[in-house]
């Protein structure tokens, strides 16, 4: 009898529908390397039972329409931020940088690229407008009852979408539209916080601080221009004229910051900023057979790994020949991710591949050095596995990323304009032969790993926290809602100066009156 009752109870538990603990997450990602790390986060969310839906354009570069771990809304567009657009931008920058002086290079990247910068976001704006104008799509989104929007704020679309649907907003962030995310959300004294593009550290000379403030003002102007030309118009049209886009940017519940202070310089932060730098890193898996065979053939000399990331998969022929010739003179084996024409100077020790398992290679004990463009994903993987770096920055934040590693004694950096075979070879040999580079990087690796909670688990917790609690308003500082003059207490200072002026004026008048009275009495007595 007991057996029958137990079997019946088990059958009842199996048949009764169980409450789903998973959330319903709407994602507005960015393209290129930003998608690579967002994709890792989405796979982890899916593995925890959450339903993930992505908004993508019909001409998406990286984001596939079909996936086993996410659904998609595909928005039809005429143009998109794709490989062709990014490749053209990078190629123009590389050609300019090779012959430019430092000052002209700085002016070109800050002022000369403003038109390209605005056009880039105008393309994103067209995508967002096509999405919001699709009434059936927007009705479908509202009926789907999403719990949260997860977005990368370097594109403004996710910010507007979250407000349109009245949903909590979580950022997967390092960059906002025209600068590093902390500059928007946290106190950022420019005396020791270097602005991206300066290449400075947190120890700046007087003229470096002048440059720092100048670039900050340029970034503010770029942000205002893009906001006014692209995103504020969409706010006025779709959200109403009383919604300020810059205010909406600050109103996110949680900022999942792709940063670790092992890499970044110390700086002030805020309660709703959660650090998950290196969340994509993991122990190395075994290499494919052909790569393992090549790596093992290096003997005691080991292997150099070179990858210039998503945006720089090809180089001008003469530059590729310079790099290949330098590699050919080294005793190490080289694995180089490169999709351009085969360099004429390529040596027998160099293997060129279209794709490589970067994390797994960096975790292999035979890897001695990583030649990198300075992209954030690769840098954190190198830190995680303790591999020193030779950096060749090209565009965007790469030079600043590498300047941080150089300041910590784990990297040597070569500017594109000074790249030649002999110099490149000498820099590689210096990093390989000087043990301090590897020792310093291994120390960073130990610090990065020495955490009570893995960065990915921390990110997942806070996304789920926002879903459980319908936001995280208690972590938002009132500073977000204050006008700039109140935030900086300009009104208070003016008020106190006015009071001080009136008091001083009163005493001045009083003293002058007493002086005149005494003078009159003296005249009368005379």
C-alpha positions, 0 to 999 in steps of 0.5 A, a space after each residue: 500500500 505504501 509503495 502505491 502511495 509513494 508511486 502516486 505521489 511521485 507521479 503527481 509531482 511529475 505531472 504538476 506543472 512546476 513554476 519556472 524560475 527563469 526570467 524573460 530578458 530582452 537584449 539590445 547588443 552592439 556589434 563586433 568585439 562587444 558582441 563577443 563578450 555579450 554572447 558569453 553572458 547570454 550563454 550563461 543566462 540561458 544555462 541558468 534557465 532564463 529566456 533570452 531574446 535579442 533585437 538585431 538588424 537584418 544586416 547584422 555583422 556578428 549576431 546570427 538570427 538562429 541560435 540554440 540559446 536565444 530568440 531574435 527579433 530581426 529589424 529590416 534595415 537598409 544599412 548597418 554597422 557592419 564589417 565593411 564600415 568598420 574596416 573602412 574606418 580602421 584602414 583610414 586611421 591606420 594609413 593616417 597614423 603611419 605618417 602622422 606626427 603625435 599632434 596631428 594624430 591626436 587632432 585627427 582622432 579627436 576632431 577629424 573623426 567627428 563626422 565619421 562618429 556622427 554618421 556611425 551613430 546615425 546608422 544605429 539611429 536608423 536601426 532604432 527608428 525602424 524598430 520603434 516604427 514597427 507597430 507589430 514588433 513593439 506590440 509583440 515586445 510588450 505582450 512578451 512581458 520582459 523582466 529587464 533590458 540588457 544593453 551595451 550603452 555604447 549604442 543608444 538604442 537599448 536605453 530608448 527601448 527600455 524607457 519605451 517599454 518601461 522596463 528596468 535596465 542593466 548595462 554590459 558596459 565599458 563605453 558609453 557613446 563618447 567616453 568611458 562609462 565611469 565619466 558619466 556615472 561616478 565622480 571623476 577628478 581629471 587631475 588623476 583620471 586619464 581620459 581615453 585618447 590621452 595615453 596617460 596614466 594616473 600620474 600626470 604632469 602639468 601639460 598632461 593634465 592640460 591635455 586631459 581636460 582638453 580631450 574631456 571637453 572635446 568628448 563632451 562636445 562629441 557626446 552633445 553633438 551625437 545626442 542632439 543629432 541622433 538620439 534626442 530626436 528619437 526621444 522627442 519622437 517616441 518618448 515625448 519631449 520631456 525625456 532628456 536622453 543624457 538623463 536616461 543614460 544615467 538611469 540604468 539600474 546596474 552598470 556591469 562594468 567590464 573592468 578589474 582594478 588589477 588592470 584599471 587605475 584606482 578611481 571613485 565609483 558608485 553603489 550600482 557599478 558592479 565590476 566583472 572584468 575578465 568574466 569571459 576568461 576560463 581555464 584553457 581547453 586542449 588545443 585542436 590536434 594540428 595546433 597542439 602538434 605545431 606548439 609542441 614542435 617549438 621545443 624549449 623556445 616556445 611560441 609567440 601568439 599574435 592576434 589583432 582582434 576583430 577590427 584589424 584582421 588585415 594590414 597594408 602589405 608592407 606592414 605585414 611584410 615587416 611583421 613577418 620578417 621580424 618573426 622569421 628571425 626569431 627562434 620561437 614558433 609563431 601563430 598569427 591570426 591573419 586573413 590578408 594575403 600571405 606576406 612575402 617575407 613569411 618564415 617557416 616558423 610562422 603559422 598563419 590561421 584565419 581563426 584561433 582559440 585565443 583563450 586556450 592558446 594563451 593558457 598553454 604552457 608553451 606560449 611565451 608572448 602575446 602580440 596584441 592590438 590592445 583590445 579589452 577581451 584579449 588583454 584580460 585573457 592574457 592577464 588571466 593566464 599570465 602572458 606578457 604582451 607586446 602591443 601595437 595599438 591602432 584605433 579606439 581605446 587600444 593605446 590607452 589599454 596598453 598604456 595601463 599595462 606598460 605602467 604595470 610593467 607587463 607590456 612593451 608598446 610600439 606605435 604604428 608609425 615606428 614599426 619596422 622589422 628591427 625595432 619589432 624584433 628587438 622589442 619582442 626579444 626584450 620582453 622574452 629575455 627580461 623576466 620581470 615582464 612575465 613575473 609582473 604579469 603572473 602577479 597580476 594573474 594571481 590578483 585577478 583570480 583571487 576573488 571571493 566570487 567569479 566575475 561571471 557569477 557576480 554579473 549573473 547575480 546582479 541581473 537576476 537581482 534586478 529581475 527579482 526586485 523590479 530594478 535597483 532604485 535604492 542603489 542610484 545616487 540622487 546625483 543623477 537627477 541634479 542639474 550640473 550647477 547643483 551637483 557642483 554646488 555652483 548655486 551654493 557658492 554663488 549664494 555664499 559669495 553674495 552673502 559675503 559680498 553684502 556683509 563686506 559691503 555693509 561693513 565697508 559702508 559702516 566704516 566709511 560712514 564712521 570715517 566721514 563722521 569723524 572727519 566732520 567732527 574734526 573739521 568742526 572742532 578746528 
